[in-house]
Every structure is written in structure tokens, then in C-alpha cells.
Amino acid sequence: MKCPHCDTAISVTWTKYFIYEDKEEIEAYNIEAGKEIRYGIIN
């Protein structure tokens, strides 16, 4: 991946989290629901 600001090659580690509305119901049905948050950390 290249930095959009300076065009230098960078390595990014992406992380994903889910925020659930009703965790017990989601666990009972074994589904991924709610809001997803993704962010990257430059290595």
C-alpha cells in the first residue's frame, strides 16, 4: 500500500471490531450483526 500523502510504500495492519445491539440474541443465532469498525495501524 502507498501513503496517499507522500507516495511512500507503507505496511498497514487492519483490525476489525463489531458493536452489537443485542449480544445475547446474536450469540444465540451465531450471526454477525451491528456496526462494524475497521482501522489500520502503520507498521
PQR file of N, CA, C, O and H, with PARSE charges and radii, in Angstrom:
ATOM      1  N   MET A   1       0.848  -1.164   0.000 -0.4000 1.5000
ATOM      2  CA  MET A   1       0.000   0.000   0.000 -0.0000 2.0000
ATOM      3  C   MET A   1       0.901   1.237   0.000  0.5500 1.7000
ATOM      4  O   MET A   1       1.983   1.221   0.586 -0.5500 1.4000
ATOM      5  N   LYS A   2       0.451   2.302  -0.657 -0.4000 1.5000
ATOM      6  CA  LYS A   2       1.219   3.545  -0.692 -0.0000 2.0000
ATOM      7  C   LYS A   2       0.488   4.630   0.095  0.5500 1.7000
ATOM      8  O   LYS A   2      -0.739   4.720   0.077 -0.5500 1.4000
ATOM      9  H   LYS A   2      -0.429   2.315  -1.133  0.4000 1.0000
ATOM     10  N   CYS A   3       1.273   5.441   0.778 -0.4000 1.5000
ATOM     11  CA  CYS A   3       0.734   6.574   1.515 -0.0000 2.0000
ATOM     12  C   CYS A   3       0.105   7.554   0.523  0.5500 1.7000
ATOM     13  O   CYS A   3       0.762   7.944  -0.443 -0.5500 1.4000
ATOM     14  H   CYS A   3       2.270   5.368   0.793  0.4000 1.0000
ATOM     15  N   PRO A   4      -1.149   7.961   0.735 -0.5600 1.5000
ATOM     16  CA  PRO A   4      -1.776   8.893  -0.203  0.2800 2.0000
ATOM     17  C   PRO A   4      -1.189  10.299  -0.123  0.5500 1.7000
ATOM     18  O   PRO A   4      -1.389  11.109  -1.028 -0.5500 1.4000
ATOM     19  N   HIS A   5      -0.468  10.588   0.956 -0.4000 1.5000
ATOM     20  CA  HIS A   5       0.101  11.928   1.127 -0.0000 2.0000
ATOM     21  C   HIS A   5       1.470  12.062   0.450  0.5500 1.7000
ATOM     22  O   HIS A   5       1.706  13.010  -0.299 -0.5500 1.4000
ATOM     23  H   HIS A   5      -0.306   9.930   1.691  0.4000 1.0000
ATOM     24  N   CYS A   6       2.385  11.092   0.722 -0.4000 1.5000
ATOM     25  CA  CYS A   6       3.768  11.237   0.224 -0.0000 2.0000
ATOM     26  C   CYS A   6       4.176  10.164  -0.779  0.5500 1.7000
ATOM     27  O   CYS A   6       5.309  10.180  -1.260 -0.5500 1.4000
ATOM     28  H   CYS A   6       2.194  10.322   1.330  0.4000 1.0000
ATOM     29  N   ASP A   7       3.278   9.226  -1.110 -0.4000 1.5000
ATOM     30  CA  ASP A   7       3.519   8.185  -2.107 -0.0000 2.0000
ATOM     31  C   ASP A   7       4.620   7.199  -1.703  0.5500 1.7000
ATOM     32  O   ASP A   7       5.239   6.572  -2.563 -0.5500 1.4000
ATOM     33  H   ASP A   7       2.358   9.213  -0.720  0.4000 1.0000
ATOM     34  N   THR A   8       4.864   7.061  -0.392 -0.4000 1.5000
ATOM     35  CA  THR A   8       5.850   6.118   0.128 -0.0000 2.0000
ATOM     36  C   THR A   8       5.161   4.786   0.420  0.5500 1.7000
ATOM     37  O   THR A   8       4.021   4.763   0.885 -0.5500 1.4000
ATOM     38  H   THR A   8       4.361   7.570   0.307  0.4000 1.0000
ATOM     39  N   ALA A   9       5.850   3.681   0.149 -0.4000 1.5000
ATOM     40  CA  ALA A   9       5.290   2.357   0.451 -0.0000 2.0000
ATOM     41  C   ALA A   9       5.173   2.195   1.966  0.5500 1.7000
ATOM     42  O   ALA A   9       6.115   2.485   2.704 -0.5500 1.4000
ATOM     43  H   ALA A   9       6.776   3.700  -0.228  0.4000 1.0000
ATOM     44  N   ILE A  10       4.008   1.729   2.422 -0.4000 1.5000
ATOM     45  CA  ILE A  10       3.765   1.512   3.849 -0.0000 2.0000
ATOM     46  C   ILE A  10       3.140   0.146   4.059  0.5500 1.7000
ATOM     47  O   ILE A  10       2.562  -0.435   3.140 -0.5500 1.4000
ATOM     48  H   ILE A  10       3.243   1.493   1.822  0.4000 1.0000
ATOM     49  N   SER A  11       3.261  -0.359   5.272 -0.4000 1.5000
ATOM     50  CA  SER A  11       2.637  -1.624   5.653 -0.0000 2.0000
ATOM     51  C   SER A  11       1.589  -1.319   6.715  0.5500 1.7000
ATOM     52  O   SER A  11       1.894  -0.686   7.726 -0.5500 1.4000
ATOM     53  H   SER A  11       3.731   0.113   6.018  0.4000 1.0000
ATOM     54  N   VAL A  12       0.366  -1.762   6.492 -0.4000 1.5000
ATOM     55  CA  VAL A  12      -0.737  -1.467   7.400 -0.0000 2.0000
ATOM     56  C   VAL A  12      -1.313  -2.770   7.943  0.5500 1.7000
ATOM     57  O   VAL A  12      -1.561  -3.712   7.190 -0.5500 1.4000
ATOM     58  H   VAL A  12       0.119  -2.276   5.670  0.4000 1.0000
ATOM     59  N   THR A  13      -1.521  -2.815   9.257 -0.4000 1.5000
ATOM     60  CA  THR A  13      -2.209  -3.933   9.888 -0.0000 2.0000
ATOM     61  C   THR A  13      -3.638  -3.485  10.175  0.5500 1.7000
ATOM     62  O   THR A  13      -3.857  -2.549  10.944 -0.5500 1.4000
ATOM     63  H   THR A  13      -1.319  -2.050   9.869  0.4000 1.0000
ATOM     64  N   TRP A  14      -4.616  -4.161   9.551 -0.4000 1.5000
ATOM     65  CA  TRP A  14      -6.020  -3.784   9.697 -0.0000 2.0000
ATOM     66  C   TRP A  14      -6.661  -4.575  10.826  0.5500 1.7000
ATOM     67  O   TRP A  14      -6.387  -5.763  10.996 -0.5500 1.4000
ATOM     68  H   TRP A  14      -4.437  -4.921   8.926  0.4000 1.0000
ATOM     69  N   THR A  15      -7.513  -3.912  11.594 -0.4000 1.5000
ATOM     70  CA  THR A  15      -8.238  -4.534  12.696 -0.0000 2.0000
ATOM     71  C   THR A  15      -9.722  -4.252  12.513  0.5500 1.7000
ATOM     72  O   THR A  15     -10.110  -3.183  12.041 -0.5500 1.4000
ATOM     73  H   THR A  15      -7.736  -2.947  11.456  0.4000 1.0000
ATOM     74  N   LYS A  16     -10.554  -5.233  12.894 -0.4000 1.5000
ATOM     75  CA  LYS A  16     -12.000  -5.114  12.723 -0.0000 2.0000
ATOM     76  C   LYS A  16     -12.690  -5.419  14.045  0.5500 1.7000
ATOM     77  O   LYS A  16     -12.356  -6.399  14.712 -0.5500 1.4000
ATOM     78  H   LYS A  16     -10.238  -6.101  13.277  0.4000 1.0000
ATOM     79  N   TYR A  17     -13.654  -4.579  14.426 -0.4000 1.5000
ATOM     80  CA  TYR A  17     -14.470  -4.781  15.617 -0.0000 2.0000
ATOM     81  C   TYR A  17     -15.934  -4.679  15.240  0.5500 1.7000
ATOM     82  O   TYR A  17     -16.293  -3.949  14.316 -0.5500 1.4000
ATOM     83  H   TYR A  17     -13.925  -3.784  13.884  0.4000 1.0000
ATOM     84  N   PHE A  18     -16.781  -5.411  15.954 -0.4000 1.5000
ATOM     85  CA  PHE A  18     -18.226  -5.303  15.785 -0.0000 2.0000
ATOM     86  C   PHE A  18     -18.841  -4.758  17.058  0.5500 1.7000
ATOM     87  O   PHE A  18     -18.445  -5.147  18.157 -0.5500 1.4000
ATOM     88  H   PHE A  18     -16.490  -6.004  16.704  0.4000 1.0000
ATOM     89  N   ILE A  19     -19.807  -3.860  16.921 -0.4000 1.5000
ATOM     90  CA  ILE A  19     -20.576  -3.355  18.044 -0.0000 2.0000
ATOM     91  C   ILE A  19     -21.982  -3.910  17.872  0.5500 1.7000
ATOM     92  O   ILE A  19     -22.633  -3.673  16.854 -0.5500 1.4000
ATOM     93  H   ILE A  19     -20.128  -3.543  16.028  0.4000 1.0000
ATOM     94  N   TYR A  20     -22.440  -4.641  18.862 -0.4000 1.5000
ATOM     95  CA  TYR A  20     -23.717  -5.344  18.757 -0.0000 2.0000
ATOM     96  C   TYR A  20     -24.839  -4.588  19.453  0.5500 1.7000
ATOM     97  O   TYR A  20     -24.627  -3.910  20.458 -0.5500 1.4000
ATOM     98  H   TYR A  20     -21.912  -4.834  19.689  0.4000 1.0000
ATOM     99  N   GLU A  21     -26.020  -4.718  18.901 -0.4000 1.5000
ATOM    100  CA  GLU A  21     -27.218  -4.148  19.524 -0.0000 2.0000
ATOM    101  C   GLU A  21     -27.682  -5.029  20.685  0.5500 1.7000
ATOM    102  O   GLU A  21     -27.909  -4.526  21.785 -0.5500 1.4000
ATOM    103  H   GLU A  21     -26.192  -5.268  18.084  0.4000 1.0000
ATOM    104  N   ASP A  22     -27.824  -6.329  20.453 -0.4000 1.5000
ATOM    105  CA  ASP A  22     -28.281  -7.276  21.473 -0.0000 2.0000
ATOM    106  C   ASP A  22     -27.379  -8.504  21.411  0.5500 1.7000
ATOM    107  O   ASP A  22     -27.626  -9.426  20.633 -0.5500 1.4000
ATOM    108  H   ASP A  22     -27.639  -6.737  19.559  0.4000 1.0000
ATOM    109  N   LYS A  23     -26.344  -8.510  22.225 -0.4000 1.5000
ATOM    110  CA  LYS A  23     -25.314  -9.541  22.149 -0.0000 2.0000
ATOM    111  C   LYS A  23     -25.867 -10.946  22.403  0.5500 1.7000
ATOM    112  O   LYS A  23     -25.448 -11.893  21.737 -0.5500 1.4000
ATOM    113  H   LYS A  23     -26.143  -7.762  22.857  0.4000 1.0000
ATOM    114  N   GLU A  24     -26.800 -11.103  23.352 -0.4000 1.5000
ATOM    115  CA  GLU A  24     -27.334 -12.432  23.658 -0.0000 2.0000
ATOM    116  C   GLU A  24     -28.073 -13.025  22.466  0.5500 1.7000
ATOM    117  O   GLU A  24     -27.924 -14.210  22.171 -0.5500 1.4000
ATOM    118  H   GLU A  24     -27.140 -10.334  23.893  0.4000 1.0000
ATOM    119  N   GLU A  25     -28.868 -12.211  21.782 -0.4000 1.5000
ATOM    120  CA  GLU A  25     -29.613 -12.700  20.616 -0.0000 2.0000
ATOM    121  C   GLU A  25     -28.658 -13.082  19.489  0.5500 1.7000
ATOM    122  O   GLU A  25     -28.852 -14.103  18.829 -0.5500 1.4000
ATOM    123  H   GLU A  25     -28.989 -11.247  22.022  0.4000 1.0000
ATOM    124  N   ILE A  26     -27.641 -12.277  19.269 -0.4000 1.5000
ATOM    125  CA  ILE A  26     -26.683 -12.549  18.202 -0.0000 2.0000
ATOM    126  C   ILE A  26     -25.917 -13.839  18.498  0.5500 1.7000
ATOM    127  O   ILE A  26     -25.707 -14.652  17.598 -0.5500 1.4000
ATOM    128  H   ILE A  26     -27.483 -11.448  19.805  0.4000 1.0000
ATOM    129  N   GLU A  27     -25.499 -14.033  19.751 -0.4000 1.5000
ATOM    130  CA  GLU A  27     -24.791 -15.265  20.120 -0.0000 2.0000
ATOM    131  C   GLU A  27     -25.698 -16.484  19.976  0.5500 1.7000
ATOM    132  O   GLU A  27     -25.230 -17.550  19.577 -0.5500 1.4000
ATOM    133  H   GLU A  27     -25.670 -13.373  20.482  0.4000 1.0000
ATOM    134  N   ALA A  28     -26.972 -16.349  20.288 -0.4000 1.5000
ATOM    135  CA  ALA A  28     -27.915 -17.467  20.183 -0.0000 2.0000
ATOM    136  C   ALA A  28     -28.074 -17.915  18.737  0.5500 1.7000
ATOM    137  O   ALA A  28     -28.188 -19.111  18.468 -0.5500 1.4000
ATOM    138  H   ALA A  28     -27.353 -15.482  20.611  0.4000 1.0000
ATOM    139  N   TYR A  29     -28.083 -16.963  17.798 -0.4000 1.5000
ATOM    140  CA  TYR A  29     -28.268 -17.296  16.389 -0.0000 2.0000
ATOM    141  C   TYR A  29     -26.954 -17.396  15.630  0.5500 1.7000
ATOM    142  O   TYR A  29     -26.948 -17.710  14.439 -0.5500 1.4000
ATOM    143  H   TYR A  29     -27.990 -15.991  18.017  0.4000 1.0000
ATOM    144  N   ASN A  30     -25.819 -17.127  16.321 -0.4000 1.5000
ATOM    145  CA  ASN A  30     -24.489 -17.240  15.727 -0.0000 2.0000
ATOM    146  C   ASN A  30     -24.365 -16.409  14.445  0.5500 1.7000
ATOM    147  O   ASN A  30     -23.971 -16.924  13.399 -0.5500 1.4000
ATOM    148  H   ASN A  30     -25.824 -16.872  17.288  0.4000 1.0000
ATOM    149  N   ILE A  31     -24.703 -15.128  14.538 -0.4000 1.5000
ATOM    150  CA  ILE A  31     -24.617 -14.236  13.384 -0.0000 2.0000
ATOM    151  C   ILE A  31     -23.762 -13.030  13.737  0.5500 1.7000
ATOM    152  O   ILE A  31     -23.566 -12.725  14.913 -0.5500 1.4000
ATOM    153  H   ILE A  31     -25.024 -14.710  15.388  0.4000 1.0000
ATOM    154  N   GLU A  32     -23.253 -12.342  12.718 -0.4000 1.5000
ATOM    155  CA  GLU A  32     -22.552 -11.084  12.903 -0.0000 2.0000
ATOM    156  C   GLU A  32     -23.501  -9.965  12.497  0.5500 1.7000
ATOM    157  O   GLU A  32     -23.875  -9.852  11.330 -0.5500 1.4000
ATOM    158  H   GLU A  32     -23.413 -12.589  11.762  0.4000 1.0000
ATOM    159  N   ALA A  33     -23.885  -9.146  13.459 -0.4000 1.5000
ATOM    160  CA  ALA A  33     -24.794  -8.043  13.184 -0.0000 2.0000
ATOM    161  C   ALA A  33     -24.368  -6.846  14.006  0.5500 1.7000
ATOM    162  O   ALA A  33     -23.595  -6.974  14.956 -0.5500 1.4000
ATOM    163  H   ALA A  33     -23.580  -9.238  14.407  0.4000 1.0000
ATOM    164  N   GLY A  34     -24.863  -5.710  13.646 -0.4000 1.5000
ATOM    165  CA  GLY A  34     -24.498  -4.490  14.354 -0.0000 2.0000
ATOM    166  C   GLY A  34     -23.632  -3.620  13.476  0.5500 1.7000
ATOM    167  O   GLY A  34     -23.709  -3.682  12.249 -0.5500 1.4000
ATOM    168  H   GLY A  34     -25.491  -5.605  12.874  0.4000 1.0000
ATOM    169  N   LYS A  35     -22.816  -2.819  14.102 -0.4000 1.5000
ATOM    170  CA  LYS A  35     -21.952  -1.908  13.368 -0.0000 2.0000
ATOM    171  C   LYS A  35     -20.523  -2.443  13.342  0.5500 1.7000
ATOM    172  O   LYS A  35     -20.032  -2.991  14.329 -0.5500 1.4000
ATOM    173  H   LYS A  35     -22.753  -2.769  15.098  0.4000 1.0000
ATOM    174  N   GLU A  36     -19.875  -2.276  12.211 -0.4000 1.5000
ATOM    175  CA  GLU A  36     -18.504  -2.739  12.062 -0.0000 2.0000
ATOM    176  C   GLU A  36     -17.564  -1.536  12.026  0.5500 1.7000
ATOM    177  O   GLU A  36     -17.819  -0.559  11.321 -0.5500 1.4000
ATOM    178  H   GLU A  36     -20.274  -1.831  11.409  0.4000 1.0000
ATOM    179  N   ILE A  37     -16.486  -1.614  12.784 -0.4000 1.5000
ATOM    180  CA  ILE A  37     -15.473  -0.567  12.809 -0.0000 2.0000
ATOM    181  C   ILE A  37     -14.159  -1.188  12.351  0.5500 1.7000
ATOM    182  O   ILE A  37     -13.744  -2.224  12.872 -0.5500 1.4000
ATOM    183  H   ILE A  37     -16.278  -2.407  13.357  0.4000 1.0000
ATOM    184  N   ARG A  38     -13.510  -0.564  11.388 -0.4000 1.5000
ATOM    185  CA  ARG A  38     -12.209  -1.018  10.903 -0.0000 2.0000
ATOM    186  C   ARG A  38     -11.222   0.127  11.019  0.5500 1.7000
ATOM    187  O   ARG A  38     -11.549   1.280  10.739 -0.5500 1.4000
ATOM    188  H   ARG A  38     -13.848   0.277  10.965  0.4000 1.0000
ATOM    189  N   TYR A  39     -10.020  -0.204  11.433 -0.4000 1.5000
ATOM    190  CA  TYR A  39      -8.972   0.809  11.464 -0.0000 2.0000
ATOM    191  C   TYR A  39      -7.643   0.154  11.136  0.5500 1.7000
ATOM    192  O   TYR A  39      -7.480  -1.055  11.298 -0.5500 1.4000
ATOM    193  H   TYR A  39      -9.754  -1.141  11.660  0.4000 1.0000
ATOM    194  N   GLY A  40      -6.699   0.955  10.678 -0.4000 1.5000
ATOM    195  CA  GLY A  40      -5.392   0.455  10.302 -0.0000 2.0000
ATOM    196  C   GLY A  40      -4.301   1.127  11.106  0.5500 1.7000
ATOM    197  O   GLY A  40      -4.384   2.313  11.428 -0.5500 1.4000
ATOM    198  H   GLY A  40      -6.831   1.937  10.547  0.4000 1.0000
ATOM    199  N   ILE A  41      -3.272   0.348  11.428 -0.4000 1.5000
ATOM    200  CA  ILE A  41      -2.096   0.857  12.114 -0.0000 2.0000
ATOM    201  C   ILE A  41      -0.909   0.680  11.183  0.5500 1.7000
ATOM    202  O   ILE A  41      -0.665  -0.412  10.669 -0.5500 1.4000
ATOM    203  H   ILE A  41      -3.205  -0.615  11.167  0.4000 1.0000
ATOM    204  N   ILE A  42      -0.180   1.758  10.972 -0.4000 1.5000
ATOM    205  CA  ILE A  42       1.001   1.688  10.110 -0.0000 2.0000
ATOM    206  C   ILE A  42       2.125   1.040  10.891  0.5500 1.7000
ATOM    207  O   ILE A  42       2.457   1.457  12.000 -0.5500 1.4000
ATOM    208  H   ILE A  42      -0.379   2.645  11.390  0.4000 1.0000
ATOM    209  N   ASN A  43       2.713  -0.004  10.283 -0.4000 1.5000
ATOM    210  CA  ASN A  43       3.808  -0.725  10.937 -0.0000 2.0000
ATOM    211  C   ASN A  43       5.118  -0.040  10.696  0.5500 1.7000
ATOM    212  O   ASN A  43       6.154  -0.504  11.171 -0.5500 1.4000
ATOM    213  H   ASN A  43       2.443  -0.343   9.381  0.4000 1.0000
TER
END
